[in-house]
């Protein structure tokens, strides 16, 4: 696994230098930066279509955090304001945000460049401006950005924060997000999928396994936050954690996010990385609340069936029980219960059609539910009423959870 150093360790290193200052006056000291500034984005005055673009690239200078310029890696957050004013921050945990004129984006960054996710930006604008329907959304919207840097410890406490000395403006074409789908976080580790600690953007279903939403849970329509989960087999002595963005380590959760950890099940491993260590062979149910960022780990006390193959029979393939075969995702633990497939359809499912999941090329074990794009399929349940589009589909054959995750599109 690639070693991931926490900011707490970097901060501790700087403070350690400071503690020895009586012995050597040349040791660096953590200081309050005097300034850092943002660069004008390359898009200039062009309008960025938030619905059909992936990200907006921002960049800034690096604030100096020691008197001798010793390396300290800051954490950066970005705030946005449609009016250009930053007088009252929008609080996602409050119902009444009257007068709020700016909002903090949920992404964090660790370098002087930042790819602001277009959908997340649009979502933040929708929350802040209270768009309740498509007709509420303006044709164009100028957005003012500012950045804040700080040194953050392992408990997410910020030290020596500084706000950029300038702001930048990007013109956007916003859109209305209808019932935002549940946010996906991925598990990664030496017991996840088929590729140990593989976090690349092309490793979804291999080194990265998503936790899945459930039709039994409620998700915020404007943020997509709620409880997602994973149930599967894990072996003693292995480790894992969670990441939000494939290909990046900026947003990650670990043992420190586990609520009331059971010492018989999990342990805090790998020093400052705080990986979640598995103590005993067995089946586990892991839940993540994507709003509170709290994790629970519990033993799953049933022994599930094991299947050699999985498919997606439906209207699109004439209900062939072996049609649209799915790929087994888990091999590191020697037992697979997560399946993945690409699913592309050009028309919505007809009223009397849809798609289901079927094991071992037969109908003895099949899962369905009249819910799309996610749900908890029942054995022999109803057809899943798919909608035209391109999806990466995941199924957990223990719980019946499935999720048709829309593949990104560009124009």
N, C-alpha and C positions, 0 to 999 in steps of 0.2 A: 504494500500500500504506500502511496505517496504520502510523505509526512506532512501534516497540516499543523502549522504553528498557530496558537491562539494569540490574540492581542494581549491577553493577560500576561502571557510569558514575555512578550515584547515589552510591556509596561513594567513587569517585574525586573527585567534586565536593565531598563533605564533607571528604575529606582535603586537597584543594586549599585549601579555606578554612583548614584548620588550619595548613597550611604557611606561610600568610601571617600567622600570629598575631603574629610579631615586629613586623609593620608596623601591625597594627590589633588591639588586644586584644578588640574586639567581634566578631571572626570566630567562627563556631560551631565547636565541637570535638566529634568523635565521642566519646560517653560510654557507660558501661555503664548501661542502664536500671535503675531501682530496683524497679519493679513493673509488672505488668499483670495484669488479672483477666478471668475469663470470666463471661458473663451466663448465667443459667439459661435453657435452651431453652424455647420457647413450648409444646412438647408437654407440659410439666409432668410429672405422674405417669402419663400415659397410656402404653400400650404401643404401640410402633412395630413394625408387621409388616414385617420386613426383606425378605420375599419379594415383597410387593405395594406397596412404597413406593419412591420414587426416591431420596430423600435425607433426612438429618436436618440441620436448620439450626442452626449454632453461631455465636456471636459473642463478641467480647472487646474490651477497651479497647486503644488503640494505645500501645505503649511509646514513651517519649521517648528518642531516640538522639542528640540534640545539646543542648548547654547552652542554646542559644537557640531550640530547637524547630524548627530548619530541617528541611525535608522530606527524610526518608529513608524509602524503602519497604522494610519488613522482609519476609522470607520466613517463613511460619508452617508448622509441621508439627503434627500432632495424634497423640497417643498414647492408647491405650485399655487399660483393665484390667478384667477381669471381677470381680476380687476387691477392687478399690479400692486395691491396693498397686502401687507402682512401684519394685520392688527389683531385678529382673533382667529385662533386655530380651530378647525373642525375636529370634534371629538367623536370618534366612531362608537364609543360606548355610551354616548348621551343621545336621548331622543330629541331634545331641543337644542339646535345649533343656530339659533337666530343670531344674525350678525356675523357669522363666521365668513371670512373672506380668503382663507387659504387652508390647504390640507397637506399633510405629510404623506408621501408615497410610501408603500410598504416595503419596497425594495431597499436593500442596503448595498453599499459598494466598498471595495477595499483598494481601489487604485484611482488614478487621476482621470480615468475615462469611465463613462457610465452609459449603458444601453437602457434607456427608459422604455419599458415594455408599453407598446401602444395601447393594448387593451386595458392594462392596469391604469394607465393615465386617463383613458376615457371613463373607466369605472370610477376613478377618484373625482373627476369632474361631475359625473352624474350624481354622486353622493353629495358633493359640496353644493351644487346648484339646484338639487332637488328635482331633476327631470323625472317626471312621473309617466311620460308617454313620449312617443317619437316626435309629436308636434311641439314639444317643449324644447327640443334641441335646436340651437341656432345653426344656420348654414355654415358659419365659420366662427372660430373662437380663438382669440389671441391668449396665449398662456405664458405667464411670467414664472421663470424658474429661479430658485436660489438653492445653494448647497450649504450644509453644515458639517463640519469636521469635528471629530473628537477622538480621544483615545478610550477604547472600550475594554473593560475587563471581562472575565469569563461569566460574570453575573449580569452582563449587559448594562453595567453602570458606566456612565460617560464622565470623562475628565477633560478639562481644558477645552471645552467646546468653543468653536468660533464659526461665525456665519460669514459667507462669502461677501466681499466688499462691494460686489455688484450683482446685478441680476441680468438674465438674458430672456428674450422673448421669442417664442416660436408660434407661428400661425398654424392652426389646426383645422381640420374638418372633422368634427365629432359625430357620433352616432348614438342611438339609443340601444342599450344592452337589455335585452328582454330575458328575465329569469336566468341570470348568470349561472352556468353549470358549476358544480362543486370544484373547488381548487384541488389540484393534485400535488401531493408530496410523494417523493420516492424514497424507498429504502435502498441502502447501499452498504456493502460489507463483504466479509469473507464467508458469509452464509446466505447471501442473497443472490438469486438467479444463477447464472452459469459463468460469470466473470468476476472474480474476486476484486473488490474495491474499484470497479471500472465505472467511471462517472462521466464518460464522454457523451456528447449530445446524440451519438449514434448507438448508445448502449441501452436504450429503453427496451425492456423485456429481456435483457441479457444481464448487465451489471446493475441495472436500475429497475426495481419492481414497484409499481404504484400501490399505495393504499387506496382502497376502493370505497366509494360512497354507498349508502344504503337507502332504500325506499322507506325504511323505518325511521330515518333521521330527517331533521328539518335543516335546510340550508338557506343562508341569507341570500335573497334574490339579487342584491346589488353588490355583494362582496364574494359570494360563493363559499363562505366559510361555514364550517360545521364539523361533525365527527366523521372521519374516514377510518378504515380499518384493514387489517390483514390477519388472516388465520393460516397457519402452516406449521411445518415441522422444522425444528432447529436442533443443532447438535451442541453439546457442551464444549466450552472453550472457544467458541466463535464469537464474532463481534459485528456490530452494525450501527448505523446512524441514519439520519434522514436529510435529504436535500430537496430544495424547492425547484431549482433550475438545472436540468441536465447540462453537463459541461461546466458547471460552476460550483464553488464551495462557499460562496458568500453567505447564502441563507441556508443554514444547517441547524439541526436540532440533535441533541445527544442525551447522555445519561442525566445531565442537569435539568432536562425538561421532563424527566419521568416523575410522575406524581406518586408519592408514597411507595417507592420501590420495594419489592419483596426480595430480601437478601437471598432467599432460597432459589430465586429464579434469575435475577440479573445482578450485575456488578458494574462498577465504574472502572473502565479499562483504558490503557494506553495514555496514561499521564494527562497532559493538557488537552488531548483530543477528546477525552471523556466518552469514548465509544461505549455502547451498551453491550456488556458481556453476557453471554448465555451460560448459566450455571449447570443446567441439566438437560439431557436429551429429552425431547418431547414436543408436543404440539402447543403452540402459543397463539393467543389472540392479542394483537397489538392495536390500540386505538390512539388516534391523534386528533385532538380538537384544534382545527386550523385557525380558530379565532383566538383562543387562549394560549395556544402553542404548548399545551400540556399533553403528556403521553401516559398511557397506562399499559402495563404488561401483565397479562394473566395467563394461567395455565388453561389449556383447552382439554377437557377430560373425556373426550370421545375419540374413538378410533375410526377415521373416515375410510371410505372405499378408495381404492387406487385404480386409475384408468390408464390404459396404454395409448389411447388416442382421443381426440376431441375434434368436433366439426361444427359448422354453422349451417344446417339445412334450412331452407326457406323458399319463399316465392322466387327469389333471385336465381336459384339453381334447381328448381323443380322438386324441392323437398327431398333431395338426395341426402341420406343419413351420413354419408361420408364427404359431402360437398363442403367447400370452403374449409379445408382442414386448418386446425389451429396448431401453433408451435408450443411445445412444452418449455416453460421458462426456467424452472428450478432444477438444477442438477448438483449444485455444490453440497446440498444436504442429502442427496441420494433419494429424494422423494419429491415428486412434482404434484402440485395442486393448482398451479397458476398457468393459464393458457393465454396465448396472444395470437391475433390475426389482423391482417389488413382487410377492411370491408369497404368496398366502393360500390355505390348504387346510384343510378341516374334518375330514378323515380321513387316517390314515396311508396311505402307498402300499401297494397290495396286493402279495402275494408275487411276482406275475408282472408288476408294473407299476413305476411310478416316473416320473422326468422326466430329460430330457437337454437339451443346448444344441445348436441347429442354425443354421447360417449361410445367409443369402441365400434363406430360404424353401425350402430343399431339404435332402436328407440327405447330399450329397456330403461336407460337412465337418460333423461332429457330435461332441460330446464327452460322455463319461459315465464313471462309476466307481461301484462299489458301496460308496460312502462318503458319510456325511452327518454334520454339516452342511458339511464342507469336504473338499477333495481336489484332485488333479491329474487332470482328465479326460483320457481317451485318445480319439483319433479312432476312432469306431465302438465305444467302450467300453460297459460295462454300464450299466443304468439306475441312476440315483441314487435310493436308497430314502428319500424325504422323509418327514418326521414332521409331523402336523397342527400348524398354527400360522401365524403371520404373520411374514414375513421380508422383509428387504431383501437382494437377491441380487446378487453381483458375479461377473463372469467376466473373466479375462484370456485373450484368444484366442491370444496368443503361447505362453504356457506351459500353458494349459489349467487353471490354478488357478481355483477357485470357492469361494465362501463364502456360505452362507445365514445371515445375521446376524439373530438373533431381534429383532423390534421390541419395544420396551418396552411393558409392560402395566401398567395401574393398576386397583385395585379400591376 
